[in-house]
Amino acid sequence: MSTPSDDHSYLAANWAAARARVDEACRAAGRDPAGVAILPVSKTFGPELVRAAAALGLRRFGENKVQELREKAGALADLGLEWVVIGHLQTNKAKDVARLASEVQSLDRLELAEALQRRLEVEGRALDVLVQVKTSPEESKHGLAPEALPALLDRLREWPALRVRGLMTVAVNSEDPAAVRACFRRLRELREENVARGHALPRLSMGMSGDFPLAIAEGATEVRLGTAIFGRRSYPAAP
C-alpha cells in the first residue's frame, strides 16, 4: 500500500491494488470478481481526499459519524456523491440521514427504523438499508441479535421508505481466522434462513481491510475498505 502525499497521487495505486486483492480473493474462493463491490470508507479523511478519490471514478463513500457526513456532503455537493452510513446510528440523527444519505448499513433496531421512516416521509425520499446483525461476541460491537432478525425483517415490510437490500456485520477482532470467518458464515446462514422465509436479501456487506478475503470466501457481496485505499488513519489522542 502506498503512503499518502500532498498531491494524493497514491490513491490511484492504492485503489488499483485494493481492487486487485479483492479480485484475487474472489478467484481463490471460486467466485466471479464482478459479484463483489468495494465500498471506500472515508471516515476521518477530509473532503479534499474524497474529492481526489472521486476523480478516480469512485461515487459511493462510507461514513461512521453523521456530523462528518454532513460536513463532507456540504463541501462536495457539486460532485453528486452517494453517502453510506456504516456506523452506529442514534435516532436523533435520522433527520440528517434521511436528507443526505443514499443508504444505511447499520439499521439495528425497531426504534431507528421508525425514526428513519418518519423523516423520509417528510423528505419525500426512500432509502436503501441493510440490517446490521451482531455476529461477534464482543460487547463493543453493535448490531441486532441474530434471533431477533426475523421479527425485524417482518416489521420492515410495513415501512415502504426503507428498502431492505440485505445484511451487514462486523466480525470479531481476533488473530484467529476461524473465529473471524465464523462471524461471516453466520451472517450468510442468516441470509439463507430469511430468504427461505420470503425476504429478498441479495446483499451481504461484510469484511474490512484486515479480513475481507475471509468474508469473500463466505459470500460477501460488498467489502468495506478504508486504510487499504486511503492509508492509515490519524485519530486524536485521548485526553
C-alpha positions in Angstrom: 0.0 0.0 0.0 1.4 3.4 -1.0 2.0 6.2 1.5 0.0 9.4 1.4 1.4 12.5 -0.3 0.3 16.1 -0.7 -0.9 15.5 -4.2 -2.9 12.4 -3.4 -1.4 10.6 -6.3 -1.0 7.5 -4.1 -4.8 7.0 -4.2 -4.8 5.6 -7.8 -2.2 3.0 -6.9 -4.0 2.1 -3.6 -7.3 1.7 -5.4 -5.9 -0.5 -8.1 -4.1 -2.6 -5.5 -7.2 -3.0 -3.4 -9.3 -4.0 -6.4 -6.7 -6.5 -7.5 -6.6 -8.0 -4.0 -10.4 -8.3 -3.9 -10.4 -9.9 -7.3 -7.7 -12.4 -6.2 -9.7 -13.3 -3.1 -12.7 -13.9 -5.3 -10.8 -16.2 -7.6 -9.4 -18.1 -4.6 -12.9 -18.6 -3.4 -14.1 -19.7 -6.8 -16.3 -16.6 -7.3 -16.7 -14.0 -10.1 -15.0 -10.8 -9.0 -17.8 -8.9 -10.6 -20.0 -10.2 -7.8 -18.1 -8.3 -5.0 -18.2 -4.5 -4.8 -15.9 -2.3 -2.8 -17.3 0.5 -0.5 -14.5 3.0 0.1 -14.7 4.0 3.8 -13.7 7.7 4.0 -14.3 8.2 7.7 -11.7 10.6 9.3 -10.4 11.6 5.9 -11.0 15.2 4.7 -13.2 16.4 1.8 -10.1 17.1 -0.3 -9.1 13.4 -0.2 -12.6 12.3 -1.0 -12.6 14.7 -4.0 -9.4 13.2 -5.2 -10.9 9.7 -4.9 -14.0 10.9 -6.8 -11.7 12.0 -9.6 -10.8 8.3 -10.0 -14.4 7.5 -10.6 -15.5 6.4 -7.1 -19.0 7.6 -6.3 -20.0 5.9 -3.0 -18.3 6.5 0.3 -18.9 5.0 3.8 -19.0 7.3 6.8 -19.4 6.4 10.5 -20.4 9.7 12.0 -23.4 11.8 10.8 -21.7 15.1 11.6 -18.7 14.2 9.4 -21.0 13.0 6.7 -22.9 16.3 6.8 -19.7 18.4 6.6 -18.4 16.4 3.6 -21.7 16.3 1.8 -21.8 20.1 2.0 -18.2 20.6 0.9 -18.6 18.1 -2.0 -22.2 18.8 -3.1 -21.1 19.7 -6.6 -20.0 16.1 -7.2 -23.3 14.3 -6.6 -21.7 11.6 -4.4 -23.6 8.9 -2.6 -23.1 8.7 1.2 -23.4 5.4 3.0 -23.9 5.3 6.8 -21.9 2.4 8.3 -21.6 3.4 11.9 -23.9 3.1 14.9 -26.8 5.5 14.3 -28.7 7.4 17.0 -32.3 8.1 16.4 -31.8 11.8 16.8 -29.6 11.8 13.7 -32.4 10.4 11.5 -33.3 13.9 10.1 -29.8 14.4 8.6 -29.6 10.8 7.4 -33.0 11.0 5.7 -31.9 14.2 3.9 -28.3 13.3 2.9 -27.6 9.6 2.8 -28.3 7.2 0.0 -28.0 4.1 2.2 -27.8 3.0 5.8 -25.9 -0.3 6.5 -26.3 -0.1 10.3 -30.0 -0.4 10.9 -30.2 -2.5 14.0 -33.4 -1.8 15.9 -37.1 -1.0 15.5 -36.8 2.4 17.1 -34.3 3.5 14.5 -36.4 2.1 11.6 -39.4 4.1 12.9 -37.4 7.3 13.1 -36.0 7.0 9.7 -39.4 6.2 8.1 -40.9 9.3 9.7 -38.1 11.6 8.4 -38.1 10.0 5.0 -41.8 10.7 4.6 -41.1 14.3 5.4 -38.3 14.4 2.8 -40.3 12.5 0.2 -37.5 10.1 -0.2 -36.7 6.3 0.2 -33.5 4.8 1.5 -31.7 1.6 0.9 -31.0 -0.2 4.2 -29.0 -3.2 5.4 -29.8 -4.7 8.7 -26.7 -4.9 10.9 -26.5 -8.2 12.8 -24.2 -8.8 15.8 -22.3 -12.0 15.0 -19.3 -11.2 17.3 -19.3 -12.0 21.0 -17.6 -8.7 21.8 -19.7 -6.3 23.8 -18.2 -3.3 21.9 -19.8 -4.5 18.7 -23.2 -3.1 17.6 -26.0 -5.0 15.8 -29.2 -6.8 16.1 -29.2 -10.2 17.9 -29.4 -12.9 15.3 -32.6 -14.4 16.9 -34.3 -11.0 16.6 -33.7 -10.7 12.8 -36.8 -12.5 11.5 -39.2 -10.3 13.5 -37.5 -7.1 12.5 -37.5 -8.0 8.8 -41.2 -8.8 9.0 -41.9 -5.4 10.6 -39.7 -3.5 8.0 -42.2 -4.6 5.3 -44.6 -2.1 6.9 -42.4 0.9 6.0 -42.1 1.5 2.3 -39.5 4.2 2.6 -37.0 1.7 3.9 -35.9 -0.6 1.1 -34.2 -3.6 2.7 -31.4 -4.8 0.5 -29.5 -7.3 2.7 -27.5 -7.7 5.9 -24.3 -6.3 7.4 -21.9 -7.4 10.1 -18.5 -6.6 11.7 -16.5 -9.7 12.6 -14.8 -10.3 15.9 -11.4 -8.6 16.3 -9.2 -11.7 16.5 -6.0 -13.2 15.2 -7.8 -16.5 14.8 -9.1 -16.7 11.2 -11.5 -19.4 12.1 -13.2 -17.1 14.7 -13.4 -14.3 12.2 -14.7 -16.5 9.4 -17.4 -17.9 11.7 -18.9 -14.4 12.1 -19.2 -14.1 8.3 -20.6 -17.6 7.9 -23.2 -16.8 10.5 -24.4 -13.8 8.5 -24.6 -15.9 5.3 -26.6 -18.5 7.1 -29.0 -15.9 8.5 -29.5 -14.5 5.0 -30.3 -18.0 3.7 -32.7 -18.7 6.5 -34.6 -15.5 5.9 -34.6 -15.7 2.2 -36.4 -19.1 2.7 -38.9 -17.1 4.8 -39.7 -14.9 1.7 -37.4 -11.9 2.2 -35.3 -10.6 -0.6 -31.8 -10.1 0.8 -29.4 -10.0 -2.2 -26.5 -8.2 -0.4 -24.0 -9.2 2.3 -21.8 -6.3 3.4 -19.0 -7.9 5.4 -15.3 -7.7 5.5 -12.9 -4.8 6.0 -9.2 -4.1 5.1 -7.9 -6.7 7.5 -10.2 -9.6 6.9 -12.0 -9.2 3.6 -10.7 -12.4 2.0 -12.4 -14.5 4.7 -15.6 -12.5 4.1 -15.4 -13.1 0.4 -14.9 -16.8 1.0 -18.2 -16.8 3.0 -20.2 -15.0 0.3 -19.7 -11.2 0.8 -21.2 -9.1 -2.0 -19.5 -5.9 -0.7 -16.4 -5.3 1.4 -15.8 -2.0 3.2 -12.2 -0.8 2.7 -10.7 2.3 4.3 -7.0 2.0 5.1 -6.4 -0.2 2.0 -7.5 2.8 -0.1 -6.9 6.0 1.9 -4.0 4.9 4.1 -3.6 4.8 7.8 -6.0 7.0 9.9 -4.8 9.5 12.4 -7.0 9.6 15.4 -6.8 12.4 18.0 -5.0 11.5 21.2 -7.2 10.7 24.2 -7.4 13.5 26.8 
